[in-house]
Amino acid sequence: MPFVPTSTLTLHVQRSGAAAAPPLVFLNPLGSDLRVWDDVAGHLAAGFQIIRYDLRGQGLSDAPDGEYTLADHVADLAGLLDVLGLGTVSLAGCSLGGLVAQAFALTHPERVGRLALLDTLPRIGSVASWTERKAQVQEHGLAALAPELTRRWFAPGYFATHAEDAHGYTTLLARTPPTGYLGSCAALRDADLTDRITALTAPTLLLCGEEDVSTPPDACRALAHQLGAEFGLIAGAAHLPMVEQPQAVAERLLTFLQPGQSRLERGMAVRRQVLGAAHVDRATAQATDLDRDFQQFITEYAWGGPWSRGHLDTRTRHLLTLAILTALPREHELELHVRATLNTGVTPDDLREVFMHVAVYAGVPVANRAFAIAKAVLREEP
């Protein structure tokens, strides 16, 4: 369900990834919404149950009138986890989202397994700076201020190499509900965890864009040192590194959130996500001394290799796999992977386009056979 009523308000939520995997919750910055995590979530979908939501006052979540507090944001997150039936989760938050993550981890330490903080601090800005920001928004409106404010979000090179994306995020900020933006400005004005931050107990990673001027790298590095946490500098990024350098961020998150996980373990998680737990359990149970080593080999070097690399999301990798299996042809494996489309979001329309494309580049006969296999498999589904 995309809209989740909690005890405090209704939140816009998106869930993706592997339902049985460890839960990972993303928290967005001020003036944005859950879409800033799209690319990172895609990279990590194979190994996590991913929950993204719009903070109160942002995106499609409720935007109550009045000033918000950091405690309001913490209560929203606690309520969301309660409704979703989630106990302990890992949190990844940027800027305001990172401040909420810090406060939640301090308030509910038993519910946070690992904590990833991007371009955030225990105190962001000052009372004077947020008071001034509120006054500017009230006088001029977000639409007028958005072009200047987003200059602080991205490294200068991003506007040259991703002009359309930068324009889109400027529009996103401009269309943020004014009540929500002003409400969270008040929360940022009053929020100061400086005296409490050393009480954090969850293993913590701090990432910072090398060109961030809002929460500068030196300040983030100092916080990491204070906490005894890992620190990573993201090159070619400013305040929103998950938008500017999603692969780099995803790789750092993956290493931090799955410490010590072997390629075999990672591969088994992805294999179960794509092919389904029942199929993998069946194949594992039926393995004998003849093929047991082979089963481990494909799990480790196929599923734990290219399928787990990130960069391309699971759905895209599955489309590539379907095209290759059609073209070769590998009919038994194609049947298996058509059945697995239920787990990866590949639709019958996607299959049609894959087979049409293969018909041009690999031949009509193999595409014709693929259509026949897909029709037979899809007729099995309820």
C-alpha positions as CSV (number, residue, x, y, z in Angstrom):
1,M,0.0,0.0,0.0
2,P,1.5,3.3,-1.0
3,F,-0.2,5.3,1.7
4,V,0.3,4.2,5.3
5,P,-1.8,5.8,8.1
6,T,0.2,6.0,11.3
7,S,-0.8,7.3,14.7
8,T,0.4,10.7,13.8
9,L,-0.4,11.2,10.0
10,T,-0.5,9.4,6.7
11,L,2.8,8.8,5.0
12,H,3.6,8.0,1.3
13,V,5.6,4.8,1.2
14,Q,7.3,2.6,-1.4
15,R,8.5,-0.9,-0.7
16,S,10.8,-2.9,-3.0
17,G,13.6,-5.4,-3.0
18,A,13.5,-8.9,-1.4
19,A,10.7,-9.3,1.1
20,A,12.5,-11.8,3.2
21,A,15.8,-9.7,3.3
22,P,16.9,-7.4,6.1
23,P,14.9,-4.1,6.1
24,L,16.6,-0.9,5.1
25,V,14.8,2.4,5.5
26,F,15.7,5.5,3.5
27,L,15.0,9.1,4.7
28,N,15.0,12.0,2.4
29,P,16.4,15.6,2.7
30,L,14.3,18.8,3.1
31,G,12.6,19.9,-0.1
32,S,12.7,16.5,-1.8
33,D,10.9,13.2,-1.6
34,L,11.6,9.4,-1.7
35,R,12.6,9.6,-5.4
36,V,16.1,10.9,-4.5
37,W,16.9,7.4,-3.5
38,D,15.6,5.7,-6.7
39,D,19.0,4.7,-8.2
40,V,20.6,3.6,-4.9
41,A,17.5,1.5,-4.0
42,G,17.7,-0.1,-7.4
43,H,21.3,-1.1,-6.9
44,L,20.5,-2.6,-3.4
45,A,17.2,-4.2,-4.2
46,A,18.7,-7.7,-4.5
47,G,19.9,-7.9,-0.9
48,F,17.4,-5.8,1.2
49,Q,13.8,-5.2,1.9
50,I,13.7,-1.5,1.0
51,I,11.4,1.0,2.5
52,R,11.4,4.6,1.3
53,Y,8.9,7.2,2.5
54,D,8.3,10.9,2.1
55,L,9.0,12.7,5.4
56,R,6.1,14.7,6.8
57,G,5.6,17.8,4.8
58,Q,7.4,16.4,1.8
59,G,6.2,14.7,-1.4
60,L,2.8,13.0,-1.0
61,S,2.9,12.6,2.8
62,D,0.7,14.7,4.9
63,A,1.9,18.3,5.5
64,P,0.2,19.5,8.7
65,D,0.1,23.2,9.4
66,G,2.4,24.7,12.0
67,E,6.0,24.1,13.1
68,Y,7.4,20.6,13.3
69,T,9.9,19.2,15.7
70,L,12.6,16.5,15.4
71,A,10.5,14.5,17.8
72,D,7.5,14.7,15.3
73,H,9.7,13.1,12.6
74,V,10.9,10.4,15.0
75,A,7.3,9.6,16.0
76,D,6.4,9.4,12.3
77,L,9.1,6.8,11.7
78,A,8.3,4.8,14.8
79,G,4.6,4.7,13.8
80,L,5.5,3.6,10.2
81,L,7.7,0.7,11.4
82,D,4.9,-0.3,13.8
83,V,2.3,-0.4,11.1
84,L,4.6,-2.3,8.8
85,G,5.4,-4.8,11.5
86,L,9.2,-4.1,11.5
87,G,11.3,-4.3,14.6
88,T,15.0,-3.7,14.0
89,V,15.9,-1.9,10.8
90,S,18.9,-0.2,9.3
91,L,18.5,3.5,8.5
92,A,20.1,5.6,5.7
93,G,19.3,9.3,5.9
94,C,20.6,12.4,4.1
95,S,20.6,15.9,5.5
96,L,17.3,16.3,7.4
97,G,16.7,12.6,6.9
98,G,20.1,11.9,8.5
99,L,19.2,14.1,11.4
100,V,15.9,12.2,11.9
101,A,17.9,8.9,11.7
102,Q,20.3,10.1,14.4
103,A,17.4,11.1,16.7
104,F,15.6,7.9,16.1
105,A,18.7,5.8,16.9
106,L,19.1,7.8,20.1
107,T,15.5,7.5,21.1
108,H,15.0,3.8,19.9
109,P,18.4,2.3,20.0
110,E,17.0,-1.2,20.1
111,R,15.3,-0.7,16.7
112,V,18.4,0.3,14.7
113,G,20.8,-2.3,13.5
114,R,23.1,-0.1,11.4
115,L,23.1,3.6,10.7
116,A,24.2,5.3,7.5
117,L,24.4,9.1,7.6
118,L,24.9,11.1,4.4
119,D,25.8,14.8,4.4
120,T,24.3,15.4,7.9
121,L,25.4,16.5,11.3
122,P,24.0,16.6,14.9
123,R,23.3,20.3,14.2
124,I,22.7,21.6,10.7
125,G,22.9,25.3,10.2
126,S,21.9,27.7,13.0
127,V,18.9,29.3,14.6
128,A,19.7,32.5,12.6
129,S,20.1,30.7,9.3
130,W,16.9,28.7,9.5
131,T,15.0,31.8,10.8
132,E,16.3,33.7,7.7
133,R,15.3,30.8,5.4
134,K,11.8,30.7,6.8
135,A,11.5,34.5,6.2
136,Q,12.7,34.2,2.7
137,V,10.3,31.4,1.8
138,Q,7.4,33.3,3.3
139,E,8.3,36.5,1.4
140,H,9.4,35.1,-2.0
141,G,8.0,31.5,-2.2
142,L,9.9,28.3,-2.9
143,A,9.5,28.6,-6.7
144,A,11.6,31.8,-6.7
145,L,14.2,30.4,-4.3
146,A,14.5,26.9,-5.7
147,P,17.2,27.6,-8.4
148,E,19.5,29.2,-5.9
149,L,18.9,26.5,-3.2
150,T,19.6,23.6,-5.5
151,R,23.0,25.1,-6.3
152,R,23.9,23.9,-2.8
153,W,22.5,20.4,-3.5
154,F,24.8,19.5,-6.5
155,A,28.4,19.9,-7.5
156,P,28.9,22.5,-10.3
157,G,29.7,19.8,-12.8
158,Y,26.3,18.1,-12.3
159,F,24.5,21.1,-13.9
160,A,26.6,20.7,-17.0
161,T,26.5,16.9,-17.3
162,H,22.9,16.3,-16.0
163,A,21.1,19.5,-16.9
164,E,17.7,17.9,-17.3
165,D,18.0,16.1,-13.9
166,A,19.1,19.2,-12.2
167,H,16.1,21.1,-13.7
168,G,13.8,18.3,-12.5
169,Y,15.1,18.4,-8.9
170,T,14.8,22.2,-8.9
171,T,11.1,21.7,-10.0
172,L,10.7,19.1,-7.2
173,L,11.9,21.6,-4.6
174,A,9.8,24.4,-6.1
175,R,6.6,22.3,-5.7
176,T,7.3,21.2,-2.2
177,P,4.3,22.0,0.0
178,P,5.1,25.4,1.6
179,T,3.6,24.4,5.0
180,G,5.7,21.2,5.0
181,Y,8.9,23.1,4.1
182,L,8.4,25.8,6.7
183,G,7.4,23.2,9.3
184,S,10.6,21.3,8.8
185,C,12.7,24.5,8.7
186,A,11.4,25.0,12.3
187,A,12.5,21.5,13.2
188,L,16.0,22.1,11.8
189,R,16.1,25.5,13.5
190,D,15.5,23.9,16.9
191,A,17.2,20.5,16.5
192,D,20.6,20.1,18.2
193,L,21.9,16.6,19.1
194,T,25.4,17.8,19.8
195,D,25.4,16.9,23.5
196,R,23.7,13.5,22.9
197,I,25.4,12.2,19.8
198,T,28.1,10.2,21.5
199,A,25.4,8.0,23.0
200,L,24.8,6.4,19.6
201,T,25.4,2.7,19.9
202,A,24.6,1.4,16.4
203,P,27.5,0.8,14.0
204,T,27.6,4.0,11.9
205,L,28.9,5.1,8.5
206,L,29.2,8.7,7.5
207,L,29.4,9.7,3.8
208,C,29.8,13.2,2.5
209,G,30.1,14.7,-1.0
210,E,33.5,16.3,-1.4
211,E,31.9,19.5,-2.6
212,D,29.2,19.9,0.0
213,V,29.0,23.4,1.5
214,S,26.0,22.8,3.7
215,T,27.5,20.0,5.8
216,P,31.2,20.2,4.8
217,P,33.5,17.2,4.6
218,D,35.7,18.3,7.4
219,A,32.7,18.6,9.8
220,C,31.4,15.2,8.7
221,R,34.9,13.6,9.1
222,A,35.2,15.1,12.6
223,L,31.8,13.6,13.5
224,A,32.9,10.2,12.3
225,H,36.1,10.5,14.4
226,Q,34.1,11.5,17.4
227,L,31.8,8.5,17.0
228,G,34.5,6.0,16.0
229,A,32.5,5.5,12.8
230,E,33.5,4.8,9.2
231,F,33.9,7.8,6.9
232,G,33.7,8.0,3.1
233,L,34.2,11.0,0.8
234,I,32.1,10.8,-2.4
235,A,33.9,12.4,-5.3
236,G,32.0,14.4,-7.8
237,A,29.1,15.1,-5.4
238,A,27.9,17.9,-3.1
239,H,24.9,17.6,-0.7
240,L,22.9,14.9,-2.4
241,P,25.6,12.2,-3.3
242,M,22.9,9.5,-3.7
243,V,21.5,11.5,-6.7
244,E,24.9,12.5,-8.2
245,Q,26.9,9.3,-7.6
246,P,24.4,6.6,-6.8
247,Q,26.7,3.7,-7.7
248,A,29.5,4.9,-5.4
249,V,27.0,5.4,-2.6
250,A,25.4,2.0,-3.1
251,E,28.7,0.3,-3.1
252,R,29.7,1.9,0.2
253,L,26.3,1.1,1.7
254,L,26.5,-2.5,0.6
255,T,29.9,-3.0,2.1
256,F,28.8,-1.4,5.4
257,L,25.4,-2.9,5.7
258,Q,26.5,-6.5,4.9
259,P,29.7,-6.8,6.8
260,G,31.6,-10.0,6.2
261,Q,29.0,-11.4,3.9
262,S,30.6,-13.8,1.5
263,R,30.0,-13.9,-2.2
264,L,28.2,-17.2,-1.7
265,E,25.9,-15.7,0.9
266,R,25.2,-12.7,-1.3
267,G,24.6,-14.9,-4.3
268,M,22.2,-17.1,-2.5
269,A,20.1,-14.1,-1.4
270,V,19.9,-12.8,-5.0
271,R,19.2,-16.2,-6.4
272,R,16.3,-16.7,-3.9
273,Q,15.0,-13.2,-4.8
274,V,14.9,-13.8,-8.5
275,L,14.1,-17.5,-8.9
276,G,12.0,-17.8,-5.7
277,A,12.8,-19.4,-2.4
278,A,10.7,-22.5,-3.2
279,H,12.7,-23.2,-6.4
280,V,16.1,-22.6,-4.8
281,D,15.2,-24.7,-1.7
282,R,14.1,-27.5,-4.0
283,A,17.3,-27.4,-6.1
284,T,19.4,-27.3,-3.0
285,A,17.5,-30.3,-1.4
286,Q,17.9,-32.3,-4.6
287,A,21.6,-31.7,-5.0
288,T,23.8,-34.8,-4.8
289,D,27.5,-35.4,-4.7
290,L,27.5,-35.2,-8.5
291,D,26.2,-31.6,-8.8
292,R,26.6,-30.1,-5.3
293,D,29.8,-28.3,-6.3
294,F,28.1,-27.0,-9.4
295,Q,25.2,-25.6,-7.5
296,Q,27.6,-23.7,-5.2
297,F,29.6,-22.6,-8.3
298,I,26.7,-20.9,-10.0
299,T,25.4,-19.4,-6.7
300,E,28.8,-17.9,-6.0
301,Y,30.0,-16.8,-9.4
302,A,26.8,-16.1,-11.3
303,W,24.4,-14.9,-8.6
304,G,27.1,-13.6,-6.4
305,G,29.0,-12.1,-9.3
306,P,27.3,-10.1,-12.1
307,W,23.8,-10.4,-10.6
308,S,25.1,-8.7,-7.4
309,R,27.3,-6.0,-8.8
310,G,24.9,-3.2,-8.5
311,H,24.9,-0.4,-11.2
312,L,22.1,-2.3,-13.1
313,D,19.0,-3.0,-11.1
314,T,17.7,-6.5,-10.8
315,R,14.9,-6.0,-13.4
316,T,17.3,-4.7,-16.0
317,R,19.7,-7.7,-15.4
318,H,16.7,-10.0,-15.8
319,L,15.7,-8.4,-19.1
320,L,19.3,-8.9,-20.3
321,T,19.3,-12.5,-19.2
322,L,16.0,-13.2,-20.9
323,A,17.3,-11.8,-24.2
324,I,20.5,-13.9,-24.0
325,L,18.6,-17.1,-23.2
326,T,16.2,-16.4,-26.1
327,A,19.0,-15.7,-28.6
328,L,21.3,-18.7,-27.8
329,P,18.7,-20.4,-27.4
330,R,18.5,-22.0,-24.0
331,E,14.9,-23.1,-23.7
332,H,14.9,-24.8,-20.3
333,E,16.6,-21.8,-18.7
334,L,14.3,-19.4,-20.6
335,E,11.3,-21.2,-19.2
336,L,12.7,-21.0,-15.7
337,H,13.4,-17.2,-16.1
338,V,10.0,-16.4,-17.6
339,R,8.5,-18.0,-14.5
340,A,10.8,-15.9,-12.4
341,T,9.5,-12.6,-13.9
342,L,6.8,-12.7,-11.1
343,N,9.7,-11.9,-8.7
344,T,11.5,-9.2,-10.6
345,G,8.8,-6.9,-12.0
346,V,9.3,-7.9,-15.6
347,T,5.9,-7.8,-17.3
348,P,4.4,-9.6,-20.3
349,D,4.7,-6.4,-22.2
350,D,8.5,-6.4,-21.3
351,L,8.7,-9.9,-22.6
352,R,7.1,-9.0,-25.8
353,E,9.6,-6.2,-26.4
354,V,12.6,-8.4,-25.5
355,F,11.5,-11.1,-28.0
356,M,10.7,-8.6,-30.7
357,H,14.2,-7.1,-30.3
358,V,15.8,-10.6,-30.4
359,A,13.9,-11.4,-33.5
360,V,15.7,-8.6,-35.3
361,Y,19.2,-9.4,-34.1
362,A,19.2,-13.1,-33.5
363,G,16.4,-14.5,-35.8
364,V,12.7,-15.0,-36.0
365,P,12.7,-18.7,-35.2
366,V,14.3,-18.3,-31.7
367,A,11.9,-15.4,-31.0
368,N,8.9,-17.5,-32.2
369,R,9.9,-20.3,-29.8
370,A,10.4,-17.8,-26.9
371,F,6.8,-16.5,-27.4
372,A,5.5,-20.1,-27.3
373,I,7.4,-20.8,-24.1
374,A,6.3,-17.6,-22.4
375,K,2.6,-18.2,-23.4
376,A,2.7,-21.7,-21.9
377,V,4.3,-20.5,-18.7
378,L,2.0,-17.5,-18.3
379,R,-1.0,-19.7,-18.7
380,E,0.1,-21.6,-15.6
381,E,-0.1,-18.4,-13.5
382,P,-3.4,-17.6,-11.7
